[in-house]
């Protein structure tokens, strides 16, 4: 389901309770680069990767199309770079009970 037609942000149900949030971003050469986050619905929902800070409005609206954003319990990161955790602080503010996780 497309949650922002202008940006192309979409949510895809990839397995029971697991959603991929995808936002295509044009590169200077005209090709598209995709930013992906994964939302795991459970008793304690997890967002894996926050995405860059500037995509927070698009990603948060995509999450809200599946569940209330403030219900997030965890924001997981595989490593610390702007495209994985740039919007972490914004998600923690929007979901004040959420906890960041990083391995």
N, C-alpha and C positions, 0 to 999 in steps of 0.2 A: 504494500500500500504506500503510495506517495504521500508524504506529510507536508512537503513544501514543493509545489510544482515549479516555482521559479528556480530554486537551487537544485532541485532534483533529489532532495533528501527522501529516502524511502526506508520502510521497515519490512523485513522479510522474515517470516516464521520458518526457521531452518530445522527445527526439531521441537518436540513437545516442550513448551516453556522456555525455548531459547530463540531469541530474535537477533537478527543482524540489522544494525542501523548503518546505512550507507549514504555518504554525501560525496558526489563527484565534484572535483574542483578543477577548473581549466588551468593548464600550465601555459607559460608564455608561448610555447611552440604550437598551441592549439590542442594538444593531447589532453586527456582527462586523467587525473590522479584520484584514486578513491580513498577516502578516510572511512574506516569501519570501526564501530563499537559493537559490543555484544551485551545484550541484556538477558540475564538469567532470572526468570520468575520462579520464586520459591517462597517459603515462609519468610525468608530474609533475602530479598532480591539483591542481585549483584550487577553492576555495570562494569564491564571489562574494557578499559581504556576510556578516558574522558574525551579524547580528541583535543584539538587545539582550541585555545580560548575563543577565537572568533567564530567557531562553529557551535558554541554553547547554545545560542538561541535555537538553532536548527535541531540539534541533538536532544535538547530538553523537550522541545515540542514533539519530537518523535517518540520519546519515552512516554510522554503524557498521553499519546494516542494508545498506549498499551496499558499503562498503570499510572497512578498519581506519582509524580516525581518525588514528593516528600516521603514516599514509602521506601525509597532506596535505603539499604542497610550497609552496603559495601560498594566501594569504587576500587577495582583492582587494576594494577599496572604491572606490565612485564618488565619495564625499565623506565628510567626517568629521562624523557625527551619531550619537547613541547607538543609533538603530535600524539603522544600517549597520555600526557598528564597536564597539558596546558590549561584545561578548564577545570582541573581538580578543585581548586578553591571555590569556584562558582557552584559546582555540584554539592560540595560540603555545606555551602551556605543555603542552597535550595532544599537540601535534605539534611537538616541539622543533626539527625541521629546516625547518619552514615559515617562509616569508618574507612579510611584509606588502607589499602593492602598492597604490598609490593614485595616480591621475592628477590 
